[in-house]
Amino acid sequence: MTLKPPKILLVTYKQNKGVKKGMMQKKGWWILVIVSVGIMIPFMIPYLTLNPANSRVDITSTTQYSILVTHIGCAFIALITGFLQFMDRIRLKNPKVHRYVGRIYVVSVFISGILALAVVFYIENFTKAAAFLTLAILWLFTCWKGYRTAAKGHFNAHRIWMMRSFGITLVAVSARVLVPVLLITYYTFNGFMLPEGRDKMIEEVLNVNIWAGLVLNFVIVEWIILNKKNRVEKSAN
């Protein structure tokens, strides 16, 4: 005869497990916020001076610099408002604030994304230009889908598309985080030597880091979406 634990103990165990998991997720979320802001602010500082001489890329005209600065500024707004969009305290308890912040996110993504299409024409390397173009198109598309599903009242689909949109927003962070990993990979594949020098290694890595960040974020976001879908289906059964 098999003794089963009282039902109340099973319920308590599941509740405690859910609380611990929620706390870990919240902690991981705040770590992501801190890391993202910590990475992006130092990157933005040279552009806050509004001096083309401080740009991290070669500037050939005032128009190019204006487009680049506006693109970066709007992208940072999208990053901050994107984090706010997924905070339960705002999303669940303050729906009006959630909608207002969401509109700011959508507008900032569209401005930054459209300007990114213009930035592509100033990128000389084909691999990097193709990555930036792909990133901009996917960013605009996923944000548009997120906006349209919300307007139609399809809130489950809205949340999924906004997760995808914000995943692409975070490519600005992951692409930079992956640079050390890509440098080590490049060094390893070249037999722990730098046949074309250190500058060439850095150039090659910066030409592919956007692709790497895009693929990584895509995999992570789709895994999260699939995992949540499976949990919902299990709870329904």
Backbone hydrogen bonds, N-H to C=O, Kabsch-Sander energy under -0.5 kcal/mol:
donor,donor_aa,acceptor,acceptor_aa,energy
3,L,1,M,-0.5
9,L,6,P,-0.8
10,L,6,P,-1.6
11,V,7,K,-2.4
12,T,8,I,-2.2
13,Y,9,L,-2.5
14,K,10,L,-2.4
15,Q,11,V,-2.3
16,N,12,T,-2.6
17,K,13,Y,-2.4
18,G,14,K,-2.4
19,V,15,Q,-2.4
20,K,16,N,-2.4
21,K,17,K,-2.3
22,G,18,G,-2.4
23,M,19,V,-2.3
24,M,20,K,-2.2
25,Q,21,K,-2.4
26,K,22,G,-2.4
27,K,23,M,-2.3
28,G,24,M,-2.6
29,W,25,Q,-2.2
30,W,26,K,-2.1
31,I,27,K,-1.9
32,L,28,G,-2.0
33,V,29,W,-2.1
34,I,30,W,-2.5
35,V,31,I,-2.7
36,S,32,L,-2.6
37,V,33,V,-2.6
38,G,34,I,-2.5
39,I,35,V,-1.8
40,M,36,S,-2.4
41,I,37,V,-2.4
43,F,39,I,-1.0
44,M,40,M,-2.1
45,I,41,I,-2.0
47,Y,44,M,-1.5
48,L,44,M,-1.2
48,L,45,I,-0.7
49,T,45,I,-0.7
50,L,47,Y,-1.1
51,N,46,P,-0.6
54,N,51,N,-2.3
55,S,52,P,-1.5
65,Y,61,S,-1.8
66,S,62,T,-2.4
67,I,63,T,-2.4
68,L,64,Q,-2.5
69,V,65,Y,-2.7
70,T,66,S,-2.1
71,H,67,I,-2.4
72,I,68,L,-2.4
73,G,69,V,-2.6
74,C,70,T,-2.5
75,A,71,H,-2.0
76,F,72,I,-2.0
77,I,73,G,-1.8
78,A,74,C,-2.3
79,L,75,A,-1.9
80,I,76,F,-2.3
81,T,77,I,-2.7
82,G,78,A,-2.0
83,F,79,L,-1.7
84,L,80,I,-1.9
85,Q,81,T,-1.8
86,F,82,G,-0.9
86,F,83,F,-0.8
87,M,84,L,-1.3
88,D,86,F,-0.6
90,I,87,M,-1.1
91,R,87,M,-3.2
92,L,88,D,-2.4
93,K,88,D,-1.0
94,N,90,I,-1.5
98,H,94,N,-2.4
99,R,95,P,-2.4
100,Y,96,K,-2.2
101,V,97,V,-3.0
102,G,98,H,-2.2
103,R,99,R,-2.0
104,I,100,Y,-1.7
105,Y,101,V,-2.4
106,V,102,G,-2.6
107,V,103,R,-2.6
108,S,104,I,-2.5
109,V,105,Y,-2.4
110,F,106,V,-2.5
111,I,107,V,-2.5
112,S,108,S,-2.5
113,G,109,V,-3.3
114,I,110,F,-2.3
115,L,111,I,-2.2
116,A,112,S,-1.8
117,L,113,G,-1.2
118,A,114,I,-1.0
119,V,115,L,-2.1
120,V,116,A,-1.6
121,F,117,L,-0.5
121,F,118,A,-0.9
122,Y,119,V,-2.0
123,I,120,V,-1.7
124,E,122,Y,-0.6
129,A,125,N,-2.3
130,A,126,F,-2.8
131,A,127,T,-1.9
132,F,128,K,-2.4
133,L,129,A,-2.4
134,T,130,A,-2.4
135,L,131,A,-2.5
136,A,132,F,-2.3
137,I,133,L,-2.4
138,L,134,T,-2.4
139,W,135,L,-2.3
140,L,136,A,-2.4
141,F,137,I,-2.5
142,T,138,L,-2.7
143,C,139,W,-1.8
144,W,140,L,-2.2
145,K,141,F,-2.4
146,G,142,T,-2.1
147,Y,143,C,-2.3
148,R,144,W,-2.7
149,T,145,K,-2.4
150,A,146,G,-1.4
151,A,147,Y,-2.2
152,K,148,R,-1.7
153,G,150,A,-1.2
154,H,149,T,-2.7
155,F,153,G,-1.4
158,H,154,H,-2.3
159,R,155,F,-2.2
160,I,156,N,-1.8
161,W,157,A,-2.6
162,M,158,H,-2.3
163,M,159,R,-1.9
164,R,160,I,-1.8
165,S,161,W,-2.5
166,F,162,M,-2.8
167,G,163,M,-1.9
168,I,164,R,-1.6
169,T,165,S,-1.9
170,L,166,F,-2.2
171,V,168,I,-1.3
172,A,169,T,-1.2
173,V,170,L,-1.1
174,S,170,L,-2.7
175,A,171,V,-2.6
176,R,173,V,-0.7
177,V,173,V,-2.2
178,L,174,S,-2.2
179,V,176,R,-0.8
182,L,178,L,-2.7
183,L,179,V,-2.4
184,I,180,P,-2.2
185,T,181,V,-2.3
186,Y,182,L,-2.7
187,Y,183,L,-2.5
188,T,184,I,-2.3
189,F,185,T,-2.6
190,N,186,Y,-1.2
191,G,188,T,-1.7
192,F,187,Y,-2.2
193,M,187,Y,-0.6
193,M,190,N,-0.6
197,G,194,L,-1.4
201,M,197,G,-1.5
202,I,198,R,-2.2
203,E,199,D,-2.3
204,E,200,K,-2.5
205,V,201,M,-2.2
206,L,202,I,-2.4
207,N,203,E,-0.9
208,V,204,E,-0.6
208,V,205,V,-1.2
209,N,205,V,-1.5
212,A,208,V,-2.2
213,G,209,N,-2.5
214,L,210,I,-2.5
215,V,211,W,-2.5
216,L,212,A,-2.4
217,N,213,G,-2.4
218,F,214,L,-2.2
219,V,215,V,-2.3
220,I,216,L,-2.3
221,V,217,N,-2.7
222,E,218,F,-2.4
223,W,219,V,-1.9
224,I,220,I,-2.2
225,I,221,V,-2.5
226,L,222,E,-2.4
227,N,223,W,-2.5
228,K,224,I,-2.3
229,K,225,I,-2.1
230,N,226,L,-2.3
231,R,227,N,-1.9
232,V,228,K,-2.3
233,E,229,K,-2.1
234,K,230,N,-2.1
235,S,231,R,-2.4
236,A,232,V,-1.8
237,N,233,E,-1.3
